[in-house]
């Protein structure tokens, strides 16, 4: 039954997470409330691993989540289910889009889809902020300043500055720096 649920849930993610891998995060967060496959802390780890390994983050996270829920077969099921809609849709779109490339309605539909993709990615970004830079539950006991995970927030700020200042610096270098700092500071 786990494999059927994995297939169904990741098929829905693959079908509706328009905008790439980060757009899958809201769906995955919702899964943490319905299934015991993984919790939000594990999801944060999945995203970190998915971002730092080769390949699309959505596929990496689906594989990781599937393996967590159902072992190696679960990883295959989740990955297959996630990628199936994209594969089928791109086959259809590639055939049709050439005919309708200059169609007003097609262009209007894409113009309407872009803002929702941006919103989904922003939502995923906020989810990452909640998972890695703030602890909203700490507000009740310690006040506003206790909400921020200061070492992680400082690391984020420094690496954001470095990535903007030295734009040619490869993302792998930033990931490696963050990993070393995390190990040294025991974050």
N, CA, C and O of each residue as an XYZ file, in Angstrom:
748
protein
N       0.825     -1.203      0.000
C       0.000      0.000      0.000
C       0.865      1.262      0.000
O       0.485      2.279     -0.581
N       2.032      1.193      0.656
C       2.922      2.344      0.700
C       3.336      2.760     -0.708
O       3.410      3.951     -1.008
N       3.607      1.778     -1.573
C       4.056      2.094     -2.928
C       2.955      2.766     -3.752
O       3.219      3.660     -4.555
N       1.722      2.317     -3.535
C       0.595      2.944     -4.234
C       0.439      4.393     -3.770
O       0.238      5.292     -4.586
N       0.530      4.613     -2.461
C       0.441      5.979     -1.932
C       1.593      6.844     -2.431
O       1.391      7.993     -2.822
N       2.800      6.288     -2.415
C       3.953      7.031     -2.937
C       3.719      7.416     -4.402
O       3.944      8.559     -4.801
N       3.266      6.446     -5.189
C       3.015      6.731     -6.603
C       1.986      7.843     -6.748
O       2.207      8.798     -7.493
N       0.867      7.730     -6.045
C      -0.210      8.699     -6.165
C       0.240     10.097     -5.715
O       0.003     11.083     -6.414
N       0.883     10.175     -4.558
C       1.301     11.474     -4.031
C       2.340     12.146     -4.931
O       2.246     13.345     -5.194
N       3.323     11.387     -5.400
C       4.358     11.995     -6.232
C       3.883     12.226     -7.662
O       4.423     13.084     -8.360
N       2.885     11.475     -8.103
C       2.267     11.771     -9.393
C       1.589     13.140     -9.332
O       1.707     13.943    -10.257
N       0.876     13.397     -8.226
C       0.238     14.710     -8.055
C       1.283     15.814     -7.990
O       1.097     16.876     -8.584
N       2.381     15.576     -7.276
C       3.448     16.575     -7.201
C       3.996     16.843     -8.590
O       4.163     17.998     -8.981
N       4.275     15.792     -9.336
C       4.817     15.945    -10.680
C       3.857     16.649    -11.621
O       4.281     17.351    -12.539
N       2.581     16.465    -11.397
C       1.577     17.070    -12.267
C       1.321     18.541    -11.941
O       1.070     19.341    -12.842
N       1.382     18.898    -10.662
C       0.969     20.239    -10.262
C       2.086     21.149     -9.758
O       1.842     22.338     -9.554
N       3.286     20.647     -9.552
C       4.395     21.492     -9.078
C       5.041     22.188    -10.272
O       6.150     21.846    -10.684
N       4.337     23.157    -10.810
C       4.801     23.892    -11.985
C       5.892     24.866    -11.544
O       5.699     25.630    -10.598
N       7.026     24.841    -12.223
C       8.066     25.806    -11.926
C       9.377     25.188    -11.477
O      10.313     25.910    -11.133
N       9.460     23.880    -11.474
C      10.730     23.263    -11.125
C      10.730     22.654     -9.741
O       9.710     22.605     -9.053
N      11.905     22.192     -9.355
C      12.068     21.432     -8.127
C      11.657     22.159     -6.868
O      11.056     21.558     -5.977
N      11.969     23.452     -6.776
C      11.609     24.184     -5.555
C      10.100     24.291     -5.377
O       9.605     24.438     -4.259
N       9.375     24.216     -6.487
C       7.916     24.281     -6.401
C       7.333     23.009     -5.792
O       6.150     22.981     -5.453
N       8.137     21.956     -5.646
C       7.645     20.728     -5.016
C       7.603     20.846     -3.494
O       6.920     20.067     -2.829
N       8.323     21.809     -2.945
C       8.456     21.901     -1.486
C       7.118     22.079     -0.772
O       6.891     21.404      0.232
N       6.218     22.951     -1.235
C       4.922     23.036     -0.535
C       4.171     21.706     -0.503
O       3.528     21.378      0.494
N       4.253     20.944     -1.587
C       3.597     19.635     -1.626
C       4.247     18.681     -0.625
O       3.559     17.929      0.066
N       5.571     18.721     -0.555
C       6.288     17.852      0.381
C       5.992     18.246      1.824
O       5.845     17.383      2.689
N       5.904     19.552      2.082
C       5.562     20.000      3.437
C       4.182     19.487      3.825
O       3.955     19.093      4.969
N       3.268     19.493      2.871
C       1.920     19.007      3.144
C       1.943     17.502      3.421
O       1.170     17.014      4.245
N       2.825     16.765      2.738
C       2.947     15.325      2.981
C       3.396     15.024      4.406
O       3.019     14.000      4.976
N       4.202     15.916      4.981
C       4.678     15.671      6.354
C       3.524     15.662      7.345
O       3.632     15.049      8.407
N       2.430     16.325      7.021
C       1.286     16.355      7.929
C       0.370     15.150      7.748
O      -0.407     14.825      8.646
N       0.452     14.481      6.594
C      -0.456     13.373      6.325
C       0.161     11.997      6.465
O      -0.549     11.016      6.686
N       1.458     11.916      6.339
C       2.121     10.609      6.376
C       3.290     10.659      7.350
O       3.802     11.732      7.671
N       3.701      9.499      7.809
C       4.847      9.445      8.714
C       6.129      9.076      7.960
O       7.082      8.574      8.557
N       6.147      9.325      6.665
C       7.313      8.997      5.852
C       8.521      9.836      6.253
O       9.645      9.336      6.294
N       8.283     11.113      6.548
C       9.347     12.025      6.962
C       8.702     13.212      7.647
O       7.531     13.514      7.419
N       9.483     13.893      8.498
C       8.977     15.080      9.191
C       9.659     16.316      8.593
O      10.447     16.201      7.654
N       9.356     17.486      9.137
C       9.892     18.724      8.562
C      11.409     18.810      8.699
O      12.080     19.362      7.827
N      11.951     18.271      9.781
C      13.413     18.278      9.934
C      14.062     17.402      8.869
O      15.073     17.782      8.279
N      13.474     16.219      8.622
C      14.000     15.355      7.564
C      13.830     16.008      6.199
O      14.684     15.861      5.325
N      12.720     16.734      6.017
C      12.497     17.430      4.752
C      13.596     18.464      4.511
O      14.093     18.600      3.393
N      13.966     19.182      5.550
C      15.053     20.154      5.411
C      16.343     19.455      4.993
O      17.082     19.957      4.147
N      16.609     18.295      5.589
C      17.792     17.525      5.202
C      17.682     17.028      3.766
O      18.662     17.054      3.021
N      16.492     16.576      3.376
C      16.285     16.121      2.003
C      16.571     17.238      1.015
O      17.221     17.027     -0.009
N      16.077     18.427      1.332
C      16.281     19.568      0.437
C      17.761     19.921      0.374
O      18.282     20.221     -0.700
N      18.434     19.887      1.508
C      19.870     20.182      1.528
C      20.637     19.167      0.687
O      21.511     19.539     -0.096
N      20.313     17.891      0.846
C      20.970     16.854      0.047
C      20.584     17.005     -1.422
O      21.434     16.901     -2.306
N      19.302     17.251     -1.678
C      18.833     17.413     -3.051
C      19.489     18.577     -3.768
O      19.775     18.495     -4.963
N      19.729     19.665     -3.042
C      20.379     20.842     -3.621
C      21.863     20.617     -3.851
O      22.443     21.191     -4.772
N      22.480     19.790     -3.024
C      23.937     19.652     -3.095
C      24.388     18.434     -3.897
O      25.588     18.183     -4.005
N      23.458     17.680     -4.457
C      23.826     16.546     -5.297
C      23.462     16.841     -6.748
O      22.571     17.646     -7.021
N      24.159     16.183     -7.676
C      23.861     16.433     -9.096
C      22.431     16.033     -9.442
O      21.880     15.091     -8.875
N      21.855     16.752    -10.365
C      20.516     16.436    -10.844
C      19.487     17.413    -10.341
O      19.768     18.240     -9.473
N      18.284     17.313    -10.894
C      17.196     18.214    -10.500
C      16.776     17.976     -9.051
O      16.651     16.832     -8.615
N      16.563     19.049     -8.318
C      16.229     18.937     -6.895
C      14.934     18.156     -6.682
O      14.849     17.353     -5.753
N      13.928     18.378     -7.525
C      12.664     17.663     -7.344
C      12.840     16.159     -7.443
O      12.272     15.407     -6.652
N      13.624     15.724     -8.413
C      13.875     14.295     -8.587
C      14.700     13.762     -7.420
O      14.417     12.686     -6.894
N      15.714     14.515     -7.019
C      16.548     14.080     -5.901
C      15.732     13.940     -4.621
O      15.867     12.953     -3.899
N      14.891     14.921     -4.345
C      14.081     14.880     -3.123
C      13.037     13.770     -3.210
O      12.774     13.097     -2.214
N      12.436     13.567     -4.389
C      11.465     12.478     -4.542
C      12.131     11.133     -4.291
O      11.569     10.267     -3.621
N      13.331     10.963     -4.832
C      14.058      9.710     -4.624
C      14.368      9.513     -3.141
O      14.156      8.433     -2.591
N      14.865     10.553     -2.514
C      15.203     10.496     -1.085
C      13.952     10.170     -0.257
O      13.978      9.288      0.602
N      12.860     10.894     -0.528
C      11.616     10.672      0.220
C      11.086      9.264     -0.023
O      10.626      8.602      0.908
N      11.149      8.806     -1.266
C      10.681      7.465     -1.581
C      11.487      6.397     -0.871
O      10.929      5.422     -0.367
N      12.799      6.576     -0.831
C      13.653      5.617     -0.128
C      13.352      5.635      1.366
O      13.315      4.588      2.011
N      13.137      6.825      1.909
C      12.794      6.941      3.332
C      11.485      6.220      3.637
O      11.365      5.554      4.665
N      10.504      6.353      2.743
C       9.187      5.767      2.987
C       9.109      4.289      2.638
O       8.418      3.530      3.318
N       9.814      3.868      1.582
C       9.632      2.496      1.126
C      10.877      1.800      0.625
O      10.801      0.890     -0.200
N      12.031      2.232      1.126
C      13.272      1.595      0.695
C      13.611      1.932     -0.754
O      13.057      2.867     -1.332
N      14.517      1.164     -1.326
C      14.950      1.436     -2.704
C      13.785      1.325     -3.696
O      13.690      2.160     -4.595
N      12.894      0.328     -3.572
C      11.741      0.322     -4.489
C      10.883      1.586     -4.345
O      10.360      2.099     -5.334
N      10.743      2.078     -3.127
C       9.996      3.317     -2.911
C      10.648      4.497     -3.610
O       9.957      5.368     -4.138
N      11.977      4.532     -3.617
C      12.699      5.582     -4.334
C      12.402      5.543     -5.822
O      12.185      6.581     -6.447
N      12.394      4.340     -6.389
C      12.072      4.206     -7.815
C      10.628      4.622     -8.093
O      10.359      5.328     -9.066
N       9.711      4.190     -7.249
C       8.291      4.516     -7.450
C       8.073      6.024     -7.385
O       7.428      6.594     -8.264
N       8.606      6.674     -6.349
C       8.410      8.123     -6.184
C       9.039      8.887     -7.347
O       8.434      9.825     -7.865
N      10.227      8.505     -7.756
C      10.907      9.194     -8.849
C      10.160      9.006    -10.164
O       9.970      9.959    -10.920
N       9.742      7.781    -10.429
C       8.980      7.509    -11.655
C       7.683      8.310    -11.675
O       7.344      8.931    -12.683
N       6.958      8.291    -10.553
C       5.682      9.006    -10.472
C       5.870     10.510    -10.639
O       5.059     11.168    -11.290
N       6.941     11.063    -10.051
C       7.195     12.498    -10.164
C       7.504     12.897    -11.602
O       7.043     13.940    -12.065
N       8.270     12.089    -12.304
C       8.709     12.468    -13.655
C       7.716     12.093    -14.751
O       7.760     12.665    -15.840
N       6.838     11.156    -14.487
C       5.890     10.696    -15.505
C       5.037     11.826    -16.103
O       4.957     11.927    -17.327
N       4.399     12.677    -15.290
C       3.592     13.743    -15.891
C       4.410     14.681    -16.786
O       3.949     15.070    -17.859
N       5.603     15.040    -16.357
C       6.431     15.935    -17.168
C       6.763     15.293    -18.510
O       6.704     15.942    -19.554
N       7.104     14.043    -18.467
C       7.445     13.325    -19.689
C       6.265     13.315    -20.653
O       6.413     13.640    -21.831
N       5.097     12.942    -20.147
C       3.913     12.868    -21.007
C       3.489     14.245    -21.504
O       3.143     14.415    -22.673
N       3.520     15.223    -20.608
C       3.098     16.579    -20.987
C       4.043     17.172    -22.029
O       3.587     17.804    -22.982
N       5.338     16.981    -21.863
C       6.276     17.573    -22.812
C       6.140     16.926    -24.182
O       6.350     17.592    -25.196
N       5.794     15.644    -24.237
C       5.542     15.009    -25.532
C       4.387     15.689    -26.253
O       4.473     15.980    -27.446
N       3.312     15.939    -25.526
C       2.137     16.588    -26.110
C       2.446     18.044    -26.461
O       2.141     18.503    -27.562
N       3.050     18.760    -25.522
C       3.327     20.185    -25.734
C       4.275     20.397    -26.912
O       4.070     21.309    -27.713
N       5.295     19.576    -27.022
C       6.261     19.731    -28.118
C       5.581     19.584    -29.470
O       5.935     20.274    -30.426
N       4.618     18.696    -29.549
C       3.903     18.511    -30.818
C       2.946     19.665    -31.114
O       2.815     20.097    -32.260
N       2.292     20.152    -30.085
C       1.252     21.166    -30.284
C       1.809     22.585    -30.337
O       1.327     23.405    -31.118
N       2.814     22.884    -29.522
C       3.274     24.260    -29.368
C       3.768     24.871    -30.666
O       3.576     26.067    -30.888
N       4.390     24.098    -31.519
C       4.873     24.645    -32.785
C       3.728     25.242    -33.600
O       3.894     26.280    -34.241
N       2.572     24.590    -33.578
C       1.417     25.065    -34.337
C       0.829     26.351    -33.744
O       0.338     27.210    -34.476
N       0.882     26.475    -32.417
C       0.193     27.565    -31.738
C       1.142     28.580    -31.117
O       0.745     29.338    -30.233
N       2.364     28.601    -31.560
C       3.399     29.448    -30.966
C       3.015     30.929    -30.929
O       3.343     31.627    -29.969
N       2.346     31.397    -31.931
C       1.979     32.818    -31.967
C       0.512     33.046    -31.604
O      -0.006     34.144    -31.806
N      -0.155     32.043    -31.078
C      -1.558     32.163    -30.701
C      -1.706     33.050    -29.467
O      -0.995     32.871    -28.478
N      -2.616     33.989    -29.529
C      -2.855     34.924    -28.431
C      -3.186     34.190    -27.132
O      -2.644     34.529    -26.080
N      -4.062     33.199    -27.190
C      -4.512     32.506    -25.986
C      -3.390     31.689    -25.336
O      -3.288     31.628    -24.111
N      -2.566     31.075    -26.153
C      -1.430     30.323    -25.622
C      -0.474     31.274    -24.910
O      -0.031     30.994    -23.797
N      -0.155     32.399    -25.551
C       0.734     33.387    -24.926
C       0.115     33.970    -23.662
O       0.821     34.199    -22.679
N      -1.199     34.213    -23.673
C      -1.882     34.744    -22.490
C      -1.860     33.717    -21.354
O      -1.678     34.078    -20.192
N      -2.044     32.441    -21.691
C      -2.000     31.397    -20.660
C      -0.623     31.353    -20.011
O      -0.522     31.274    -18.787
N       0.448     31.404    -20.818
C       1.789     31.402    -20.253
C       2.039     32.654    -19.413
O       2.716     32.584    -18.387
N       1.507     33.778    -19.830
C       1.648     35.002    -19.028
C       0.923     34.878    -17.697
O       1.363     35.440    -16.694
N      -0.173     34.155    -17.679
C      -0.899     33.933    -16.433
C      -0.229     32.912    -15.531
O      -0.337     32.999    -14.308
N       0.459     31.948    -16.120
C       1.118     30.905    -15.335
C       2.372     31.432    -14.649
O       2.679     31.012    -13.533
N       3.097     32.334    -15.285
C       4.362     32.827    -14.710
C       4.219     33.384    -13.293
O       5.048     33.055    -12.444
N       3.214     34.210    -12.991
C       3.105     34.712    -11.610
C       2.850     33.615    -10.572
O       3.358     33.701     -9.454
N       2.077     32.595    -10.920
C       1.821     31.534     -9.947
C       3.085     30.708     -9.721
O       3.325     30.235     -8.610
N       3.889     30.534    -10.759
C       5.164     29.837    -10.593
C       6.059     30.638     -9.649
O       6.702     30.074     -8.763
N       6.096     31.950     -9.844
C       6.879     32.813     -8.961
C       6.376     32.705     -7.519
O       7.175     32.637     -6.585
N       5.061     32.689     -7.341
C       4.492     32.566     -5.991
C       4.852     31.228     -5.356
O       5.175     31.179     -4.169
N       4.803     30.145     -6.125
C       5.160     28.830     -5.582
C       6.625     28.781     -5.174
O       6.965     28.207     -4.139
N       7.491     29.380     -5.982
C       8.913     29.400     -5.642
C       9.146     30.277     -4.414
O       9.949     29.925     -3.550
N       8.451     31.419     -4.324
C       8.580     32.285     -3.143
C       8.081     31.556     -1.893
O       8.681     31.670     -0.824
N       6.987     30.811     -2.028
C       6.468     30.036     -0.904
C       7.491     28.996     -0.462
O       7.717     28.797      0.731
N       8.102     28.338     -1.438
C       9.145     27.358     -1.122
C      10.324     28.042     -0.437
O      10.896     27.500      0.508
N      10.685     29.230     -0.913
C      11.766     29.983     -0.281
C      11.435     30.322      1.162
O      12.286     30.207      2.044
N      10.205     30.737      1.400
C       9.797     31.045      2.779
C       9.842     29.772      3.629
O      10.238     29.812      4.794
N       9.436     28.648      3.042
C       9.508     27.386      3.773
C      10.944     27.054      4.164
O      11.189     26.537      5.255
N      11.884     27.346      3.286
C      13.301     27.108      3.598
C      13.767     28.052      4.705
O      14.546     27.650      5.569
N      13.304     29.294      4.691
C      13.649     30.236      5.758
C      13.141     29.697      7.092
O      13.870     29.709      8.084
N      11.900     29.228      7.120
C      11.337     28.678      8.356
C      12.098     27.458      8.843
O      12.264     27.265     10.047
N      12.562     26.631      7.909
C      13.271     25.407      8.291
C      14.706     25.650      8.723
O      15.249     24.885      9.520
N      15.335     26.715      8.206
C      16.776     26.836      8.441
C      17.234     28.117      9.129
O      18.349     28.151      9.649
N      16.421     29.173      9.155
C      16.898     30.446      9.700
C      16.114     30.959     10.904
O      16.599     31.824     11.634
N      14.916     30.438     11.117
C      14.104     30.917     12.239
C      13.465     29.742     12.969
O      13.284     28.659     12.412
N      13.131     29.985     14.221
C      12.392     29.028     15.038
C      11.205     29.789     15.609
O      11.294     30.385     16.682
N      10.087     29.763     14.878
C       8.927     30.568     15.264
C       8.359     30.163     16.623
O       7.737     30.981     17.301
N       8.566     28.914     17.023
C       8.092     28.452     18.333
C       8.841     29.089     19.488
O       8.331     29.123     20.608
N      10.047     29.596     19.237
C      10.847     30.206     20.302
C      10.301     31.572     20.723
O      10.687     32.093     21.769
N       9.425     32.146     19.933
C       8.869     33.464     20.261
C       8.100     33.436     21.576
O       8.157     34.390     22.352
N       7.386     32.349     21.827
C       6.568     32.240     23.037
C       7.410     32.251     24.306
O       6.985     32.780     25.334
N       8.593     31.674     24.236
C       9.409     31.571     25.444
C      10.484     32.629     25.557
O      10.867     33.003     26.665
N      10.983     33.124     24.425
C      12.130     34.012     24.515
C      11.988     35.364     23.867
O      12.911     36.175     23.950
N      10.891     35.639     23.236
C      10.714     36.925     22.594
C      11.218     36.939     21.161
O      11.634     35.913     20.623
N      11.175     38.106     20.560
C      11.455     38.270     19.137
C      12.872     37.857     18.750
O      13.053     37.166     17.748
N      13.867     38.257     19.510
C      15.253     37.958     19.134
C      15.572     36.474     19.212
O      16.485     36.001     18.535
N      14.832     35.732     20.031
C      15.095     34.294     20.143
C      14.553     33.516     18.946
O      14.869     32.338     18.780
N      13.752     34.156     18.124
C      13.185     33.501     16.945
C      14.275     33.193     15.924
O      14.204     32.181     15.227
N      15.262     34.044     15.832
C      16.292     33.897     14.811
C      17.351     32.893     15.234
O      17.823     32.919     16.370
N      17.718     32.017     14.325
C      18.833     31.097     14.531
C      20.075     31.844     14.061
O      20.467     31.760     12.897
N      20.684     32.574     14.987
C      21.705     33.554     14.645
C      22.904     33.001     13.886
O      23.315     33.615     12.902
N      23.483     31.880     14.287
C      24.636     31.392     13.503
C      24.258     31.089     12.044
O      25.001     31.425     11.122
N      23.102     30.454     11.849
C      22.663     30.144     10.500
C      22.325     31.416      9.725
O      22.605     31.512      8.530
N      21.730     32.384     10.402
C      21.377     33.648      9.758
C      22.624     34.412      9.328
O      22.658     34.979      8.236
N      23.645     34.432     10.174
C      24.906     35.091      9.821
C      25.565     34.362      8.649
O      26.046     34.999      7.712
N      25.587     33.033      8.700
C      26.152     32.248      7.602
C      25.406     32.535      6.305
O      26.024     32.723      5.257
N      24.087     32.567      6.374
C      23.278     32.897      5.203
C      23.662     34.268      4.654
O      23.885     34.418      3.453
N      23.739     35.264      5.530
C      24.080     36.617      5.096
C      25.446     36.695      4.446
O      25.606     37.329      3.403
N      26.426     36.057      5.055
C      27.785     36.082      4.501
C      27.817     35.391      3.144
O      28.387     35.919      2.190
N      27.209     34.214      3.055
C      27.233     33.483      1.786
C      26.394     34.170      0.711
O      26.725     34.098     -0.472
N      25.325     34.827      1.108
C      24.541     35.605      0.143
C      25.387     36.748     -0.403
O      25.414     36.985     -1.611
N      26.082     37.460      0.492
C      26.968     38.547      0.078
C      28.065     38.024     -0.849
O      28.335     38.615     -1.895
N      28.690     36.920     -0.461
C      29.772     36.343     -1.271
C      29.249     35.947     -2.653
O      29.907     36.187     -3.665
N      28.065     35.341     -2.687
C      27.513     34.911     -3.974
C      27.160     36.094     -4.872
O      27.242     35.989     -6.096
N      26.773     37.201     -4.283
C      26.454     38.403     -5.080
C      27.729     39.138     -5.507
O      27.802     39.659     -6.620
N      28.716     39.179     -4.636
C      29.966     39.902     -4.909
C      30.807     39.171     -5.952
O      31.313     39.784     -6.892
N      30.953     37.843     -5.777
C      31.755     37.032     -6.692
C      30.820     36.088     -7.447
O      30.717     34.903     -7.129
N      30.153     36.634     -8.438
C      29.112     35.899     -9.165
C      29.644     34.683     -9.918
O      28.886     33.765    -10.232
N      30.925     34.676    -10.203
C      31.491     33.535    -10.920
C      31.876     32.391     -9.986
O      32.263     31.316    -10.445
N      31.772     32.618     -8.690
C      32.071     31.566     -7.728
C      31.042     30.448     -7.894
O      29.836     30.687     -7.838
N      31.523     29.253     -8.093
C      30.638     28.118     -8.366
C      29.788     27.783     -7.132
O      30.281     27.851     -6.006
N      28.519     27.422     -7.339
C      27.658     27.064     -6.202
C      28.219     25.918     -5.356
O      27.971     25.861     -4.151
N      28.960     25.021     -5.967
C      29.554     23.918     -5.195
C      30.507     24.474     -4.147
O      30.590     23.942     -3.039
N      31.227     25.541     -4.488
C      32.140     26.153     -3.517
C      31.345     26.698     -2.329
O      31.761     26.545     -1.181
N      30.211     27.330     -2.600
C      29.376     27.860     -1.514
C      28.830     26.719     -0.643
O      28.791     26.831      0.582
N      28.416     25.636     -1.281
C      27.914     24.481     -0.528
C      29.020     23.897      0.340
O      28.793     23.549      1.498
N      30.207     23.793     -0.222
C      31.342     23.251      0.535
C      31.691     24.148      1.723
O      31.938     23.661      2.827
N      31.708     25.452      1.489
C      31.984     26.401      2.576
C      30.945     26.240      3.687
O      31.289     26.166      4.867
N      29.674     26.188      3.295
C      28.599     26.060      4.283
C      28.715     24.743      5.051
O      28.483     24.704      6.259
N      29.073     23.670      4.351
C      29.228     22.373      5.022
C      30.353     22.417      6.042
O      30.208     21.923      7.160
N      31.474     23.010      5.655
C      32.616     23.098      6.576
C      32.249     23.942      7.795
O      32.529     23.556      8.929
N      31.622     25.096      7.557
C      31.219     25.955      8.674
C      30.229     25.231      9.569
O      30.325     25.317     10.793
N      29.267     24.510      8.967
C      28.301     23.756      9.752
C      28.944     22.708     10.626
O      28.530     22.501     11.767
N      29.973     22.034     10.087
C      30.694     21.020     10.869
C      31.494     21.680     11.976
O      31.453     21.231     13.122
N      32.227     22.750     11.647
C      33.081     23.417     12.639
C      32.245     24.012     13.771
O      32.592     23.873     14.944
N      31.142     24.676     13.414
C      30.304     25.316     14.431
C      29.255     24.372     15.012
O      28.504     24.751     15.911
N      29.204     23.148     14.501
C      28.218     22.158     14.956
C      26.805     22.689     14.867
O      26.028     22.591     15.817
N      26.478     23.256     13.705
C      25.144     23.777     13.486
C      24.228     22.608     13.263
O      23.029     22.794     13.052
